[in-house]
Amino acid sequence: MTTSVPGGSTAALRRAVRFGALGLVALAVVGVVIGGIAAGLPGVWGALIGAAVGGGFILVTALTVLATAKLPSLTAAAILLGGWLIKMVIMLIVLGLLNPLDFYSRPVLVTVMIGALVLVLGAETWGVMGSKMLYVEPAATTPESGENAQERGV
């Protein structure tokens, strides 16, 4: 019989993803408003694309870590590295496809993209650091004696 921590070992990761997503939504709203005032409709498009590319890049990493938390270390590392490489290729393709187009404001896109990267990483860090989690899981107790397995030398 094992004692489980409420929320399990992924509670801090779930909190980080939630804080990152909320921060990204807030940045997108502020970016759209400021981009719209500064550059009109192209500023709105630049802010939306910047938030999607920058924030999506970081949130996908956090979601991948969350999804692979229960896998063996080597498997999780391989999935994370492969996912990172795929994200890089997708990001380069998206930015390459956007390059010749002129319906968006490039300065707003770059500003919001960098802001999204910094804000989402900061929000995720704050989410993890503010979590109250045990660093070790309590030892299991035997049902018949009530003593834990460590005290018995098991």
N, C-alpha and C positions, 0 to 999 in steps of 0.2 A: 504494500500500500504506500503510495507516494503522496506527499503533500504538494499541491500545485499552488502557484502564485496567481492571484486573481489577474486575469488578462494574459497570463502566460508570458513567455519570453519575448513575444512580439508586440507587447503593449507600447513600448517606447517607440518602435518603428511605426506603428499605426498612428500614434500621436504626432510624430514627425511629419508623416504624409498629410495628415489633417491640417496641421499648422501651415505646411508648405502650400497646400491647395488654397487655403483661406487667404494667405498672403498673396498668392498669385492672382486670385480674383480681385482683391483690393487694388493691387498694382494695375491690373488691366482696366479697372474702372477709372482710376486716377489718370492712367496713361491715355485712355480714350478722351477724357475730358480735356486734359492739357494739350494733347495732340490735335484735337478738334479745334481748340482755340488758336493754337499756334499755326497749324497748317491746313485747317479745313478737313474735308473728307479724306484726302491722302494721309493726314495725320492720324485719323481714326483707324484707317486700314493699317498703317505702320505700327500703331500701338497694339492692335489685335494680333497681327502677325508676330511682332516681337515678343508678346506675352506667350503666344502659343509655342513658338520655337524655343525661346529661352527657358520658360517655365516647364514646358513639356519635356525638354531634355533632362532637367534635373529630377522632375517627378517620376519619370519612367525609371530612372536609376533607383530611386527610393522604393518604388513599387516592386522592382526586380529583387532588391535586397529583402523586402518583406516576403515575397513569394518563395524565395530560396532559403529562408531562415531555418527551416527544418531539414534541409538536405545536407549530405556530407560536405565537408569543407571544400574538397577538390571539385566536386560537382557544382557547388554554388559559385566558386571562383571561375570555373569555365563558362558558366551561364552568364555571369556578370561581365566577363571580358568579351564574350561573343556579343552580348547585348550592347555593350559600349561601342564596339566596332560597327555594328549595324546602325546604331544611332548616329555615329559620325558620318557614315555614308549617306544616310537619309538626310541629315542636316546639310551636307554639301550639295546634294541633289536639289533640295528645296531652295537653298540660297542661290544655286546656279540657275534654277528655273525663274526665280524672282528677279535676277540681275537685269535682264533686258526690259522688264516691265516698268511702267511708270505710274501706276495707279496708287502707289503708296509713297509715303515720305521716308526716305532712307535715314535721315537723322533721327526721326522719331522711332523707327524700327530698331536702330542700333542702341539708342538710349534705353528704350523699354526692354530690349533683349538683355542688355548688361544689367539693368535694374532687376529683371526677373531672376537672373542667375544669382545675384548677390542676395536679393530678398528671400528667395525660396531656400537657398542654402542656410541663410541666417535663421529663418523660421523653423526649418527642420532641426538645426542644431539646438535652438531654444526648446523645441519640443522634446528632444531626447534628453537634454540636460535637466529639464524641469521634471522629468518622470521620476517617480519614486519606485524603484525596483530593487529587489534583492540581488546582490552580486553573486551569491551562491544559492543553490536550492537546498532546502532543509533535507536532512537525511531521513530515510524511511524508517518508520517504527514497525516492530513486529506486533501483530494483533494480540498474541498470547501474553507477552510480557510487558509491553508498553515501552521497552527500551529501544533505543535506535540501533541500527545495524553497526554503526561506528563503535559504540561502546562495547559491543560483543566481539569486536575484532573481525567483523565480516567485511 
